[in-house]
């Protein structure tokens, strides 16, 4: 008798692909058009998105080469073999701090956006605490269940995102896309930097690959997830420019939300389509915050080893709450997110390259 397909503690190709896509989306889909429009002319930002997508695919290939060298081993295990256990403790601890800060930032931005469009009279502290408690409830469960939850949410996200794009087609003005290819190369580099910060999240493969039942396909799964997000970013960005123009887009705090507010459902049977968009976006942001918190928890448990899961949740949750409420204003929150994103570039691109090169030079492999 065959075992129940989802009754084990392993994940497959789809879970990794969708998990990478969900982790990347986060807050970026809301803010990317504004930052990119400020760096480029017309609709030239699509070039930055494509180039960054290619760079992200290369980074995913490097990460896949690293984890495939040590099949079925945790990040802490193969890092200890590559650079010694003391250094592995330091790297794992830094990863834990990074994902802890990322989870706090995502939760704070969720409160900021929700208070602006949905819960105008509700204090941000209440929104942060509520979303944190839901996240803690998810993390308290099984790790594999978190990854499989992405499979349920992602199709809904894609359908609603496609609806936002298609229902704005009547407002789309091709004249807003011009002029083409007029952005200076220095501004194009700034656009790539801006977009690269929106592709942070592929480093989750370093931690979740050990649960994959066919680890050799982790690279292909990651690239498919990145490709899916690249196409979504392209459509959202181009339609923001086509509907609002470059000048207006760079002055809107959350262009994607405003794009959803422009939607007019035929027949006028539904007045506020952005409420559906918010609901679906909260699904995505929930997945991002949950996976970030889960990896932070995983990292600290590898280091300290002793203690039950609930003990770590009781210690880390107040830290996340305090970190999320530290930035006093929206500008400070965005500045915190930028700093976290720069750290993410190092953890997702530079660190895997360094570890892979050291492993090759020293001849360290998973089979010893």
Secondary structure as GFF3:
##gff-version 3
##sequence-region A 1 368
A	DSSP	alpha_helix	13	25	.	.	.	ID=ss1
A	DSSP	alpha_helix	28	39	.	.	.	ID=ss2
A	DSSP	alpha_helix	45	69	.	.	.	ID=ss3
A	DSSP	alpha_helix	75	83	.	.	.	ID=ss4
A	DSSP	alpha_helix	85	117	.	.	.	ID=ss5
A	DSSP	alpha_helix	124	139	.	.	.	ID=ss6
A	DSSP	alpha_helix	143	166	.	.	.	ID=ss7
A	DSSP	three_ten_helix	169	171	.	.	.	ID=ss8
A	DSSP	three_ten_helix	174	177	.	.	.	ID=ss9
A	DSSP	alpha_helix	185	196	.	.	.	ID=ss10
A	DSSP	three_ten_helix	197	199	.	.	.	ID=ss11
A	DSSP	three_ten_helix	202	204	.	.	.	ID=ss12
A	DSSP	alpha_helix	205	208	.	.	.	ID=ss13
A	DSSP	three_ten_helix	209	211	.	.	.	ID=ss14
A	DSSP	three_ten_helix	215	217	.	.	.	ID=ss15
A	DSSP	alpha_helix	218	244	.	.	.	ID=ss16
A	DSSP	alpha_helix	246	249	.	.	.	ID=ss17
A	DSSP	alpha_helix	255	261	.	.	.	ID=ss18
A	DSSP	three_ten_helix	266	268	.	.	.	ID=ss19
A	DSSP	alpha_helix	273	304	.	.	.	ID=ss20
A	DSSP	alpha_helix	309	326	.	.	.	ID=ss21
A	DSSP	alpha_helix	330	345	.	.	.	ID=ss22
A	DSSP	pi_helix	346	350	.	.	.	ID=ss23
A	DSSP	alpha_helix	351	362	.	.	.	ID=ss24
###
